[in-house]
């Protein structure tokens, strides 16, 4: 008995020790995952020092947790594309300290790229291609290897009897990666890159474009005024006489990059990635959008509003449910009450002015968003600015838009509220006051009415 009891006590005493030994690696793995995922977020120290420190921590843990570190880095490259340059820099630092690790990481990324393509996860595969391309700047992948990969992608356009969407994806994967690596590749492999561009240009000229009108938000052939602005070439002999004016002309704040500039593309892609990563949590998504790196160098609010409406109006269907964008814009207005509502109002006014050339489906989405948005801000709007719709035919886009917005607002409120907030001149567009009708000629209606009266009169159970 004594031996048995001693054995039991020994087992009981050794059990916590065993648990500590097995849980310790799990705790370290969780700590590594937390450190990697949170790098680049708000911190008192600089991003460079944080990356240097994290690289040192990961290097020390490589002998025991190399597989875990590889899996985490591959996962963040696929799931957190908005922090692409942060993680490529981290991989570059690890590669400089441990050359073998860099090779193993690239092999793991290539395997993951093949798996995502087999699983039809094309957006994530696109992020992986961009990640690999940026590794050229970090001296992890050689420029000739990246050019060879791009050439393999573009060679798909020469295949026969394949759907156009297949070749489109591979060409887009190459073109969308060039903002990160194009300069580096062209400096080292200019001949190969020229040949690659010629192949892409030839493909773009011969591809079918019959589906494009179905996916366009605007039907106007003339581009929007922003597209028409061109800076005149500088000339020392050019003189311009300005009329005298007492008004001071001042330009404050950063200006949005051109619509077709590389900077605009990169900014919008990063904002799209943030929405894609955090769309399930509107508060987190709004906070991440407003904390975009370099926000002081760009008009961030304008970019955010443009990207959100771009997704909302995407045809044939938006990436996420419509109400998500409504909730996100409401949250953004709460976080930036002094600036973002004005930007949103300006965007709404611009879309109202262009309703004549807007796709009908997109007008419906705009109506649903605008009415829902107004219901969260006491239905406040400068309706007098839209008085031009009162002189147009009721079936024209502008009066039709205002009428349907008011109908949606009434469903989210009540008739008298809509009458009170809209100027009297808009009475023709206000929906009629709904009346409830309780007409029922079925035989059971009389019995139900009698039963209800009996219950109200507290009739006896036998009577009921």
C-alpha positions in Angstrom: 0.0 0.0 0.0 2.8 2.3 0.9 4.4 1.8 -2.5 1.1 2.3 -4.3 0.4 5.5 -2.3 3.9 6.8 -3.0 3.5 6.1 -6.7 0.2 8.0 -6.7 1.7 10.9 -4.9 4.6 11.0 -7.3 2.3 10.9 -10.3 0.2 13.7 -8.9 3.2 15.8 -8.1 4.8 15.2 -11.5 1.6 16.0 -13.5 1.9 19.8 -13.2 5.5 19.6 -14.2 4.6 17.7 -17.3 1.9 20.2 -18.2 4.3 23.1 -17.9 6.7 21.4 -20.2 4.1 20.7 -22.8 2.4 24.1 -22.5 5.7 26.1 -22.7 6.2 25.5 -26.5 2.6 26.5 -27.1 3.0 29.7 -25.2 6.2 30.5 -27.1 4.4 29.8 -30.4 1.5 32.1 -29.4 4.0 34.8 -28.5 5.7 34.5 -31.8 2.4 34.7 -33.7 1.4 37.8 -31.7 4.7 39.5 -32.3 4.6 38.9 -36.0 1.0 39.9 -36.5 1.2 43.1 -34.5 4.5 44.4 -35.9 3.9 47.7 -37.7 1.1 48.8 -35.5 1.1 51.9 -33.2 4.2 51.9 -31.1 6.4 54.4 -29.2 9.5 53.3 -31.1 10.1 53.5 -34.8 9.1 50.8 -37.3 12.8 50.2 -38.2 13.8 49.4 -34.6 10.7 47.2 -34.1 11.6 45.2 -37.2 15.3 44.9 -36.1 14.2 43.7 -32.6 11.7 41.2 -34.0 14.2 39.8 -36.5 16.6 39.2 -33.6 13.9 37.4 -31.6 12.9 35.2 -34.6 16.5 34.4 -35.3 17.1 33.2 -31.8 14.0 30.9 -32.1 14.7 29.6 -35.5 16.5 26.4 -34.4 13.5 25.2 -32.4 10.5 26.9 -34.1 11.5 27.3 -37.8 8.4 25.5 -39.1 6.1 27.6 -37.0 7.8 30.8 -38.0 7.6 29.8 -41.7 3.8 29.1 -41.4 3.1 32.4 -39.7 5.0 34.4 -42.2 3.3 32.6 -45.1 -0.1 33.2 -43.5 0.4 36.9 -43.0 1.7 37.3 -46.5 -1.6 35.9 -47.7 -4.0 37.4 -45.2 -2.5 40.8 -44.3 -1.5 42.2 -47.7 -1.9 45.8 -46.5 1.4 45.2 -44.5 3.2 43.7 -47.4 6.3 45.9 -47.3 6.6 45.4 -43.5 6.8 41.7 -43.8 9.0 41.6 -46.8 11.5 43.8 -44.9 11.3 41.4 -42.0 12.0 38.5 -44.3 14.9 40.4 -45.8 16.4 41.0 -42.3 16.1 37.3 -41.5 17.6 36.3 -44.8 20.6 38.6 -44.1 21.1 36.9 -40.7 20.3 33.3 -41.9 20.7 32.7 -45.7 19.2 29.2 -45.6 16.0 30.6 -44.0 15.4 32.9 -46.9 15.6 30.0 -49.4 13.2 27.9 -47.3 10.8 30.7 -47.0 10.7 31.3 -50.8 10.1 27.6 -51.3 7.2 27.6 -48.8 5.7 30.7 -50.5 5.8 29.0 -53.9 4.1 25.9 -52.5 1.4 28.1 -51.0 0.9 30.0 -54.3 0.3 26.7 -56.1 -2.1 25.6 -53.4 -4.1 28.8 -53.5 -4.4 28.6 -57.3 -5.6 25.0 -57.0 -8.2 26.1 -54.4 -9.4 29.0 -56.7 -8.3 31.6 -54.1 -7.2 34.0 -56.7 -7.2 37.2 -54.6 -4.9 35.5 -52.1 -2.7 34.2 -54.9 -2.4 37.7 -56.2 -1.2 38.9 -52.8 1.4 36.2 -52.8 2.7 37.2 -56.2 3.1 40.8 -55.0 4.9 39.6 -51.9 7.3 37.6 -53.9 8.0 40.5 -56.2 8.8 42.8 -53.3 11.3 40.3 -52.0 13.5 41.3 -55.0 13.9 44.7 -53.3 15.0 43.0 -50.1 17.6 40.9 -51.9 15.8 37.6 -51.1 14.9 36.8 -54.7 17.1 37.6 -57.7 15.8 39.8 -60.4 16.3 37.2 -63.2 14.2 34.7 -61.2 11.3 37.2 -60.9 11.5 38.1 -64.6 11.4 34.3 -65.5 8.3 33.9 -63.3 6.6 36.9 -65.0 7.5 35.4 -68.4 5.8 32.1 -67.4 2.7 34.0 -66.4 2.5 36.0 -69.6 3.1 32.9 -71.7 -0.4 31.7 -70.7 -1.8 34.3 -73.2 -0.3 32.1 -76.0 -2.3 29.0 -75.0 -5.2 28.0 -77.1 -8.8 27.1 -76.2 -8.6 28.7 -72.7 -11.1 31.1 -71.2 -10.1 34.7 -71.4 -10.5 35.1 -67.6 -7.5 32.8 -67.2 -5.1 34.8 -69.3 -6.6 38.0 -67.8 -5.7 36.9 -64.3 -2.1 36.1 -65.1 -1.5 39.4 -67.0 -3.1 41.3 -64.2 -0.9 39.5 -61.6 2.1 40.7 -63.5 0.9 44.3 -64.1 -0.3 44.8 -60.5 3.0 43.6 -59.1 5.1 46.1 -61.1 4.5 49.1 -58.8 6.6 47.2 -56.2 9.3 45.8 -58.4 9.1 47.3 -61.9 11.9 49.8 -61.5 14.3 47.2 -60.0 13.6 44.7 -62.8 13.9 47.2 -65.6 17.2 48.5 -64.4 18.7 45.0 -64.4 16.7 43.3 -67.2 15.6 46.0 -69.5 15.6 43.9 -72.7 13.6 41.1 -71.1 11.1 43.6 -69.6 10.6 45.3 -73.0 9.9 42.0 -74.5 7.4 41.3 -71.7 5.7 44.6 -72.2 5.3 44.0 -75.9 3.7 40.6 -75.3 1.3 42.2 -72.8 0.4 45.1 -75.1 -0.3 42.6 -77.9 -2.6 40.6 -75.7 -4.5 43.7 -74.5 -5.2 44.7 -78.1 -6.6 41.4 -79.2 -8.6 40.4 -76.1 -12.4 40.6 -76.2 -14.0 43.6 -74.6 -17.7 43.0 -75.3 -18.5 42.5 -71.6 -17.0 45.8 -70.5 -20.2 48.0 -70.9 -22.1 45.6 -68.6 -19.6 46.3 -65.8 -19.3 50.1 -66.2 -20.9 52.3 -63.5 -21.0 55.3 -65.8 -22.3 55.2 -69.4 -20.9 58.6 -70.4 -18.3 58.5 -73.1 -16.8 61.8 -72.0 -14.6 61.3 -69.0 -15.2 63.1 -65.8 -13.7 66.5 -65.3 -10.8 65.1 -63.2 -9.6 63.2 -66.2 -9.6 66.3 -68.4 -7.3 68.4 -66.2 -3.8 68.6 -67.7 -0.8 70.6 -66.5 0.5 72.8 -69.3 4.2 72.2 -70.1 6.5 74.7 -68.5 7.9 77.5 -70.7 9.9 80.5 -69.8 8.3 82.6 -72.5 4.7 81.9 -71.4 3.0 84.8 -69.7 -0.5 84.8 -68.1 -2.4 87.9 -67.2 -4.7 87.4 -64.2 -7.6 89.8 -63.5 -7.3 91.7 -60.2 -9.4 90.2 -57.5 -9.7 90.8 -53.8 -10.4 87.1 -53.1 -7.4 85.1 -51.9 -6.7 81.8 -53.6 -5.2 79.2 -51.3 -4.7 75.5 -51.6 -4.5 73.7 -48.3 -3.8 70.1 -47.6 -2.4 67.3 -49.9 -3.8 66.7 -53.3 -5.0 63.3 -54.6 -2.7 61.6 -57.1 -3.9 61.3 -60.7 -6.5 58.7 -61.5 -4.1 56.7 -63.5 -1.0 57.2 -61.4 0.9 54.4 -59.8 0.6 56.1 -56.4 -3.2 56.2 -56.6 -3.3 52.5 -57.5 -1.1 51.5 -54.6 -3.1 53.6 -52.1 -6.4 52.2 -53.3 -5.1 48.6 -53.3 -4.0 48.9 -49.7 -7.3 50.3 -48.7 -9.1 47.5 -50.5 -6.9 45.0 -48.6 -7.8 46.6 -45.2 -11.5 46.3 -46.0 -11.1 42.7 -47.1 -9.2 41.8 -43.9 -11.4 43.6 -41.4 -14.9 43.9 -43.0 -16.6 41.7 -40.4 -15.8 44.2 -37.6 -16.8 47.7 -38.7 -15.1 49.5 -35.7 -11.8 47.7 -36.3 -12.1 48.3 -40.1 -12.8 52.0 -39.7 -9.9 52.4 -37.2 -7.5 50.6 -39.5 -8.6 52.7 -42.5 -8.0 56.0 -40.6 -4.6 54.9 -39.3 -3.3 54.2 -42.8 0.5 54.9 -42.9 1.4 58.2 -44.5 -2.0 59.6 -44.0 -0.6 63.1 -43.6 0.8 63.0 -47.1 -2.5 62.2 -48.9 -6.1 63.3 -48.6 -7.0 60.1 -46.8 -10.7 60.8 -46.3 -11.2 61.3 -50.0 -9.4 58.1 -50.8 -11.4 56.1 -48.3 -14.8 57.4 -49.5 -13.8 56.7 -53.1 -12.7 53.2 -52.4 -15.8 52.3 -50.4 -18.2 53.6 -53.1 -16.1 51.8 -55.7 -16.7 48.5 -53.9 -20.4 49.3 -53.3 -21.0 50.0 -57.0 -18.9 47.1 -58.3 -20.7 45.1 -60.9 -22.3 42.6 -61.1 -22.2 42.5 -57.3 -20.1 44.1 -54.5 -17.5 42.1 -52.7 -19.6 42.3 -49.4 -23.2 42.9 -48.5 -24.5 46.4 -49.0 -25.3 47.1 -45.4 -21.6 46.5 -44.4 -20.6 49.6 -46.4 -23.4 51.6 -44.8 -22.3 50.6 -41.3 -18.6 51.3 -42.2 -19.3 54.8 -43.4 -21.4 55.5 -40.3 -18.5 54.4 -38.1 -16.1 56.5 -40.1 -18.3 59.6 -39.6 -18.3 58.9 -35.9 -14.5 58.7 -35.7 -13.9 61.7 -37.9 -17.0 64.0 -37.2 -15.1 67.1 -38.2 -14.0 66.1 -41.7 -15.4 62.9 -43.1 -19.1 63.9 -43.2 -18.2 66.8 -45.4 -16.2 64.6 -47.8 -19.1 62.2 -47.9 -21.6 65.0 -48.6 -19.4 66.2 -51.4 -19.2 62.7 -52.9 -23.0 62.4 -52.7 -23.5 65.7 -54.4 -21.2 64.7 -57.2 -23.0 61.4 -57.7 -26.4 63.2 -57.7 -25.1 65.5 -60.5 -24.1 62.5 -62.6 -27.2 60.4 -62.1 -28.1 60.8 -65.8 -25.2 58.6 -66.8 -25.2 56.2 -63.8 -26.0 52.5 -64.1 -29.5 51.8 -62.9 -28.4 49.1 -60.5 -25.9 51.4 -59.0 -28.6 54.1 -58.5 -30.6 51.5 -56.5 -27.6 50.8 -54.3 -27.1 54.6 -53.9 -30.7 55.0 -52.9 -30.5 52.2 -50.3 -27.3 53.6 -48.8 -28.3 57.2 -48.7 -31.7 56.6 -47.1 -30.1 54.3 -44.5 -27.3 56.8 -43.8 -29.8 59.6 -43.3 -31.8 57.6 -40.9 -28.7 57.4 -38.6 -28.2 61.2 -38.7 -31.7 62.5 -38.0 -32.4 62.8 -41.8 -30.5 66.0 -42.0 -29.7 67.1 -45.6 -29.6 70.3 -47.6 -32.6 69.4 -49.7 -32.8 72.9 -51.2 -29.6 72.2 -53.2 -31.5 69.6 -55.1 -34.4 71.8 -56.1 -33.4 71.5 -59.7 -35.1 68.1 -59.8 -38.5 69.8 -59.2 -38.6 71.3 -62.7 -37.8 67.9 -64.4 -40.1 65.2 -65.5 -40.9 62.8 -62.7 -39.5 59.9 -64.6 -36.1 61.5 -65.0 -33.2 60.1 -62.9 -32.9 63.0 -60.4 -36.6 63.4 -59.3 -36.9 59.6 -59.4 -33.9 59.3 -57.1 -35.2 61.9 -54.6 -38.7 60.3 -54.6 -37.4 56.8 -53.9 -35.0 58.1 -51.2 -37.9 59.7 -49.4 -39.9 56.5 -49.7 -37.1 54.5 -48.2 -36.7 57.1 -45.4 -40.4 56.8 -44.6 -40.0 53.1 -44.2 -37.2 53.8 -41.7 -39.3 56.5 -39.9 -42.8 57.7 -40.4 -44.7 59.9 -42.8 -45.0 63.0 -40.7 -41.3 63.0 -40.0 -40.5 63.1 -43.7 -43.0 65.9 -44.2 -41.3 67.9 -41.5 -37.7 67.5 -42.7 -38.4 68.2 -46.4 -39.1 71.7 -47.8 -42.7 72.3 -48.8 -41.6 72.7 -52.5 -40.8 68.9 -52.5 -44.4 67.9 -51.6 -44.9 66.4 -55.0 -42.1 63.9 -54.3 -43.2 63.0 -50.8 -44.8 59.6 -50.6 -48.5 59.4 -49.7 -49.5 58.9 -46.1 -50.1 55.1 -45.8 -53.5 54.1 -44.3 -54.1 50.7 -42.7 -57.2 48.8 -43.9 -58.7 46.1 -41.7 -61.2 44.8 -44.2 -61.7 41.0 -44.0 -64.7 39.2 -45.3 -63.7 35.7 -44.3 -66.1 33.9 -42.0 -63.5 33.4 -39.2 -63.0 37.1 -38.8 -66.4 37.6 -37.0 -65.6 34.8 -34.6 -62.2 36.2 -33.8 -63.7 39.6 -33.2 -66.3 38.3 -30.9 -63.7 36.3 -29.0 -61.5 39.3 -28.6 -64.4 41.4 -27.2 -65.3 38.5 -24.8 -61.7 38.4 -23.5 -61.7 42.2 -23.0 -65.0 42.0 -21.1 -63.5 39.2 -18.9 -66.1 36.7 -19.8 -66.3 33.3 -18.0 -64.4 30.4 -19.3 -67.6 28.5 -20.1 -68.7 31.4 -22.3 -65.4 31.5 -24.1 
